[in-house]
Amino acid sequence: MKITHFQFALAALIATFTASCNAPADKPAQLKKLKEQQVALAKEIAGLEKELAGTDTTEVVGKSKEVVIAALAPRRFERYVQTQGAVKSTDNIMVSAQSMGLVTNVYVREGDAVAKGQTLAQIDNSLIVKGIDEVKSSMSLVNTIFEKQQKLWDQKVGTEIQYLQAKNNKEGMEKRLASLYEQLDMAKIKSPINGTIDMVNIKIGENAAPGFPAFRVINGNDLQITAEVSEAYMNSIKKGNKAEVSFTEYDQKITGQVTFVGRTINPLSRSFTVEVKLPSSNDLRPNMTALIRIIFKSEEAVLCVPVNVVQDINGEKVVYIAETNGKQMVARKKVVTINGVYDNMARVVTGLNTGDKIITVGYQGLNDGELIKI
């Protein structure tokens, strides 16, 4: 009956429009009359559609928007600051010669593993060796004289001066020999640590000199990340905070701890220095860049939603949830308060409850009360 009435009203409007077009009546008056009829007909159509929506379930489903939902449950939430840093090695040492001279031998190549105290190169020591031989020859005579003077002195023969002179000559010769042996040892360039040769900067036939870098030795067992953090987090980041380190070259994340927090603010960058201890790894190299997340606060059970479902509408943070309205499912707009974002999850302070069905797909363009289907 309602459909027949609707059809009759529509036919009447068409007939009136046709008659008015054929009649020579005043056109402005005809236009006004038609608009009035159009408004009345539109109201009647809207009323009929509203009544049909409550009875024709097939039509309702056809007009529902498809969405995907997820039940809201408490989860762990961590606050962090993210920055970029570089790998540093505590044992990254430039080794130079202790004495000047011509290099006669180089015993290692780049990539070789070396032990602490191992000789890396030899500097010409021929003059020192000759000096040692001369002192050893002289010491034979000096020791003999001292032994004879000591026996005489024990027998109260001879003067004390003669005994003291012989003793002084012997001790002086021994000190000179020890000094020559030290010089002989200084003619060797040695590794100060256990590690790997990363650079060889000297060749046989070249002159070595103190302070000139001859080798670089690196120990990859003592690595750390050094980074700069904004002074806004000066009171948040503490020694011992958990840190997650990721490298563009690797898929895995490395977990470490903050081992140092600088107390000085850089006046140019307005930042302070932090260091994160890393486990030993053959894959890590000094000066590699890394992304660091320093976690300074953790909460075990809070409500969080994917940050992308939070929409900014008219200055409000809005999330849509699915609610059942009789036999229908509708979208409901919820104004929420957000406090912090971590790992693409937004921490919800107010506006949502545990168990709410968050619309995670299809939320764009939704209106409050709009019909949806899952």
C-alpha positions as CSV (number, residue, x, y, z in Angstrom):
1,M,0.0,0.0,0.0
2,K,2.8,2.4,0.8
3,I,4.5,1.6,-2.5
4,T,1.3,2.3,-4.4
5,H,0.9,5.6,-2.7
6,F,4.5,6.5,-3.5
7,Q,4.0,5.6,-7.2
8,F,0.8,7.7,-7.3
9,A,2.5,10.7,-5.9
10,L,5.3,10.4,-8.4
11,A,2.9,10.0,-11.3
12,A,1.0,13.0,-10.2
13,L,4.1,15.1,-10.1
14,I,5.1,13.9,-13.6
15,A,1.6,14.7,-15.0
16,T,1.6,18.1,-13.4
17,F,5.0,18.8,-14.8
18,T,3.9,17.7,-18.3
19,A,0.7,19.8,-18.2
20,S,2.5,22.8,-17.0
21,C,4.9,22.6,-19.8
22,N,2.1,22.4,-22.4
23,A,-0.1,25.2,-20.8
24,P,0.6,28.8,-21.6
25,A,0.3,29.8,-17.9
26,D,2.8,32.0,-16.2
27,K,6.2,30.2,-16.1
28,P,7.4,31.6,-12.7
29,A,4.2,30.5,-11.0
30,Q,4.5,27.1,-12.6
31,L,8.2,26.7,-11.3
32,K,7.2,27.7,-7.8
33,K,4.4,25.2,-7.7
34,L,6.6,22.4,-9.0
35,K,9.3,23.1,-6.3
36,E,6.6,23.0,-3.6
37,Q,5.5,19.6,-4.9
38,Q,9.1,18.4,-5.1
39,V,9.7,19.2,-1.4
40,A,6.5,17.5,-0.4
41,L,7.4,14.4,-2.5
42,A,11.0,14.3,-1.0
43,K,9.6,14.3,2.5
44,E,7.2,11.4,1.6
45,I,10.0,9.4,0.0
46,A,12.3,9.9,3.1
47,G,9.5,8.7,5.3
48,L,8.9,5.6,3.2
49,E,12.6,4.8,3.2
50,K,12.7,5.1,7.0
51,E,9.8,2.6,7.3
52,L,11.3,0.2,4.8
53,A,14.7,0.3,6.7
54,G,13.0,-1.3,9.7
55,T,11.3,-4.1,7.7
56,D,13.5,-4.9,4.7
57,T,16.7,-6.5,6.0
58,T,17.9,-7.3,2.6
59,E,18.1,-3.6,1.7
60,V,19.9,-2.7,5.0
61,V,22.7,-5.2,4.4
62,G,23.2,-3.9,0.9
63,K,23.8,-0.4,2.2
64,S,26.0,-1.5,5.2
65,K,29.7,-0.7,5.0
66,E,32.1,-3.6,5.4
67,V,34.6,-3.2,8.2
68,V,37.1,-5.2,10.3
69,I,37.1,-5.1,14.1
70,A,39.4,-6.1,16.9
71,A,38.5,-6.5,20.6
72,L,40.3,-4.0,22.9
73,A,42.3,-5.6,25.6
74,P,45.0,-4.3,28.0
75,R,48.6,-4.7,26.9
76,R,52.2,-3.6,27.7
77,F,53.1,-0.1,26.8
78,E,56.6,1.4,26.9
79,R,57.6,5.0,26.5
80,Y,60.8,5.6,24.6
81,V,63.0,8.1,22.8
82,Q,64.3,7.3,19.4
83,T,67.6,8.6,18.0
84,Q,70.5,7.6,15.8
85,G,73.9,6.6,17.0
86,A,77.2,5.0,15.9
87,V,79.1,1.9,17.0
88,K,82.3,2.6,18.9
89,S,85.0,0.2,20.1
90,T,86.7,0.8,23.5
91,D,89.7,-1.1,22.1
92,N,90.2,0.7,18.8
93,I,93.9,1.7,19.1
94,M,96.4,3.3,16.7
95,V,99.8,1.7,17.4
96,S,103.0,3.6,16.8
97,A,106.7,3.0,17.3
98,Q,108.4,3.9,20.6
99,S,111.7,4.8,18.9
100,M,112.8,6.2,15.6
101,G,114.5,4.0,13.0
102,L,114.3,2.1,9.8
103,V,111.7,-0.7,9.5
104,T,113.4,-4.0,8.8
105,N,110.4,-6.4,9.1
106,V,106.6,-6.3,9.2
107,Y,105.1,-9.5,10.6
108,V,101.4,-9.0,10.2
109,R,98.8,-8.2,7.6
110,E,95.3,-6.6,7.7
111,G,92.8,-9.1,9.1
112,D,95.3,-11.0,11.2
113,A,94.4,-11.9,14.8
114,V,97.1,-10.8,17.3
115,A,97.7,-11.2,21.0
116,K,98.6,-8.6,23.5
117,G,102.4,-8.1,23.4
118,Q,102.8,-9.7,20.0
119,T,105.5,-8.0,17.8
120,L,103.9,-6.4,14.7
121,A,107.1,-4.9,13.2
122,Q,110.8,-4.6,13.8
123,I,112.9,-1.4,13.7
124,D,116.6,-1.6,12.9
125,N,118.4,-2.4,16.2
126,S,121.9,-3.3,15.0
127,L,123.6,-0.4,16.9
128,I,121.8,-1.4,20.1
129,V,122.9,-5.1,19.7
130,K,126.5,-3.9,19.2
131,G,126.2,-1.8,22.4
132,I,124.9,-4.8,24.3
133,D,127.8,-7.0,23.1
134,E,130.3,-4.3,24.2
135,V,128.8,-3.9,27.6
136,K,128.7,-7.7,28.1
137,S,132.4,-7.9,27.3
138,S,133.2,-5.1,29.7
139,M,131.1,-6.6,32.4
140,S,133.2,-9.7,32.5
141,L,136.2,-7.6,33.6
142,V,134.2,-5.4,36.0
143,N,132.7,-8.5,37.7
144,T,136.1,-10.1,38.1
145,I,137.6,-6.9,39.7
146,F,134.6,-6.6,42.0
147,E,134.9,-10.2,43.2
148,K,138.6,-9.8,44.0
149,Q,138.1,-6.5,45.8
150,Q,135.2,-8.0,47.8
151,K,137.4,-11.0,49.0
152,L,140.1,-8.6,50.0
153,W,137.7,-6.4,51.8
154,D,136.3,-9.3,53.6
155,Q,139.8,-10.1,54.8
156,K,140.3,-6.5,55.8
157,V,142.9,-6.0,53.0
158,G,142.9,-2.9,50.9
159,T,140.9,0.3,51.4
160,E,137.1,0.8,51.5
161,I,137.4,3.2,48.6
162,Q,138.8,0.5,46.3
163,Y,135.9,-1.8,47.2
164,L,133.2,0.8,46.7
165,Q,134.7,1.8,43.3
166,A,134.6,-1.8,42.1
167,K,131.0,-2.2,43.4
168,N,129.9,1.0,41.7
169,N,131.5,0.0,38.4
170,K,129.7,-3.3,38.5
171,E,126.3,-1.8,39.3
172,G,126.7,0.9,36.7
173,M,127.5,-1.6,34.0
174,E,124.4,-3.7,35.0
175,K,122.2,-0.6,34.7
176,R,123.6,0.3,31.4
177,L,123.0,-3.2,30.1
178,A,119.4,-3.1,31.4
179,S,118.9,0.2,29.6
180,L,120.2,-1.2,26.3
181,Y,117.8,-4.2,26.6
182,E,114.9,-1.7,27.1
183,Q,116.0,0.1,24.0
184,L,116.2,-3.2,22.2
185,D,112.6,-4.0,23.2
186,M,111.4,-0.5,22.2
187,A,112.7,-1.2,18.7
188,K,109.8,-3.6,18.3
189,I,106.3,-2.3,17.6
190,K,104.0,-4.5,19.7
191,S,100.2,-4.9,20.0
192,P,98.9,-3.4,23.2
193,I,95.7,-5.6,23.2
194,N,94.2,-8.8,21.9
195,G,92.4,-8.0,18.7
196,T,92.5,-7.9,14.9
197,I,94.8,-5.8,12.6
198,D,92.5,-3.4,10.9
199,M,95.1,-1.2,9.2
200,V,98.8,-1.5,8.3
201,N,100.3,1.9,7.6
202,I,104.0,1.0,7.4
203,K,106.3,-0.8,5.0
204,I,109.8,-2.4,5.1
205,G,112.4,0.3,4.4
206,E,110.3,3.2,5.7
207,N,111.3,5.2,8.7
208,A,109.2,4.8,11.8
209,A,108.8,7.5,14.4
210,P,107.0,7.9,17.7
211,G,103.5,9.3,17.2
212,F,103.2,8.2,13.6
213,P,100.3,5.6,13.3
214,A,101.8,2.4,12.0
215,F,98.9,-0.1,12.8
216,R,95.3,0.0,13.9
217,V,94.3,-2.9,16.3
218,I,90.6,-3.4,17.1
219,N,89.0,-5.7,19.6
220,G,85.3,-6.4,18.7
221,N,84.5,-7.8,22.1
222,D,84.0,-4.4,23.7
223,L,81.5,-2.4,21.6
224,Q,79.0,0.3,22.4
225,I,76.6,2.7,20.7
226,T,77.2,6.4,21.2
227,A,74.2,8.8,20.5
228,E,72.9,12.3,21.1
229,V,69.6,12.8,22.8
230,S,67.5,16.0,23.1
231,E,67.8,17.8,26.4
232,A,64.0,17.4,26.8
233,Y,64.7,13.9,28.0
234,M,67.5,14.8,30.4
235,N,65.5,13.9,33.5
236,S,63.9,10.8,31.9
237,I,66.9,8.8,30.7
238,K,68.9,7.1,33.4
239,K,71.8,4.7,33.5
240,G,70.5,1.1,33.3
241,N,67.5,1.9,31.0
242,K,66.7,-0.7,28.5
243,A,67.6,0.1,24.9
244,E,66.7,-1.6,21.6
245,V,69.3,-1.2,18.8
246,S,68.6,-2.0,15.2
247,F,70.8,-1.8,12.1
248,T,69.7,-1.3,8.5
249,E,72.0,-4.2,7.5
250,Y,70.3,-6.7,9.8
251,D,66.8,-7.7,10.5
252,Q,67.3,-8.6,14.2
253,K,67.2,-6.2,17.1
254,I,69.9,-6.1,19.8
255,T,68.9,-5.4,23.4
256,G,71.3,-3.5,25.6
257,Q,71.5,-1.2,28.5
258,V,72.4,2.5,28.9
259,T,75.8,2.5,30.5
260,F,76.5,6.2,30.5
261,V,74.5,9.4,30.5
262,G,76.3,12.7,29.9
263,R,75.7,15.6,32.3
264,T,76.7,18.3,29.8
265,I,74.4,19.8,27.2
266,N,75.9,20.6,23.8
267,P,75.2,24.3,23.3
268,L,74.8,23.9,19.5
269,S,72.6,20.8,19.2
270,R,71.0,21.1,22.7
271,S,71.6,17.4,23.3
272,F,73.5,15.2,25.7
273,T,75.5,12.0,25.1
274,V,74.3,8.5,26.0
275,E,76.2,5.2,25.5
276,V,74.6,1.7,25.2
277,K,76.7,-1.4,25.8
278,L,76.5,-4.0,23.0
279,P,77.3,-7.7,23.0
280,S,80.4,-8.9,21.2
281,S,79.7,-9.7,17.5
282,N,81.8,-10.3,14.4
283,D,79.1,-8.6,12.3
284,L,79.4,-5.2,14.0
285,R,82.0,-2.7,12.9
286,P,83.1,0.6,14.5
287,N,81.3,3.6,13.0
288,M,78.3,1.6,11.8
289,T,75.1,3.6,12.2
290,A,72.2,2.3,14.2
291,L,68.7,3.3,15.3
292,I,68.3,3.3,19.1
293,R,65.1,3.2,21.2
294,I,65.8,4.0,24.8
295,I,62.9,2.9,27.0
296,F,62.5,5.0,30.1
297,K,59.1,4.0,31.4
298,S,57.0,0.8,31.1
299,E,53.3,0.1,32.0
300,E,52.2,-3.5,32.1
301,A,48.4,-3.3,31.4
302,V,47.0,-0.3,29.5
303,L,44.5,0.2,26.7
304,C,46.2,0.8,23.3
305,V,44.9,1.1,19.8
306,P,46.7,1.2,16.4
307,V,47.8,4.8,15.9
308,N,46.4,4.8,12.4
309,V,42.7,4.3,13.6
310,V,42.9,7.5,15.6
311,Q,41.4,10.3,13.4
312,D,41.6,14.0,14.0
313,I,38.1,15.4,13.4
314,N,37.3,19.0,14.2
315,G,40.2,19.2,16.7
316,E,39.2,16.0,18.5
317,K,40.8,12.5,18.6
318,V,38.2,10.1,17.4
319,V,38.0,6.3,17.2
320,Y,35.1,4.3,15.8
321,I,33.8,1.2,17.5
322,A,31.2,-1.4,16.5
323,E,28.0,-1.6,18.5
324,T,24.9,-3.9,18.2
325,N,21.6,-2.0,17.7
326,G,18.9,-4.6,17.7
327,K,19.6,-6.9,14.7
328,Q,21.8,-4.3,13.2
329,M,25.5,-3.3,13.8
330,V,26.3,0.4,13.7
331,A,29.5,2.5,14.0
332,R,29.8,4.7,17.1
333,K,32.2,7.6,17.3
334,K,34.3,7.8,20.5
335,V,36.2,10.8,21.4
336,V,39.4,9.7,23.1
337,T,42.4,11.1,25.0
338,I,45.8,9.9,23.9
339,N,48.9,9.9,26.0
340,G,52.0,8.6,24.2
341,V,52.7,6.5,21.1
342,Y,54.9,3.4,21.0
343,D,55.6,1.0,18.2
344,N,52.6,2.3,16.2
345,M,50.3,1.9,19.2
346,A,48.6,4.9,20.9
347,R,48.0,4.8,24.6
348,V,44.3,5.6,25.4
349,V,43.6,7.4,28.6
350,T,39.9,8.0,28.3
351,G,37.0,7.3,25.9
352,L,37.3,3.5,25.5
353,N,36.8,0.4,27.7
354,T,38.2,-3.1,27.7
355,G,36.2,-5.3,25.3
356,D,35.2,-2.5,22.9
357,K,35.2,-3.6,19.3
358,I,37.6,-1.2,17.5
359,I,37.1,-0.7,13.8
360,T,40.5,-1.2,12.4
361,V,39.7,-1.4,8.6
362,G,37.0,0.7,6.9
363,Y,36.9,3.4,9.5
364,Q,37.6,6.1,7.0
365,G,34.6,8.2,6.1
366,L,32.3,6.6,8.7
367,N,29.6,8.5,10.4
368,D,28.2,8.1,13.9
369,G,25.3,5.6,13.7
370,E,26.1,4.4,10.2
371,L,25.2,0.8,9.5
372,I,28.2,-1.6,9.2
373,K,28.8,-5.3,8.6
374,I,31.8,-7.5,9.5
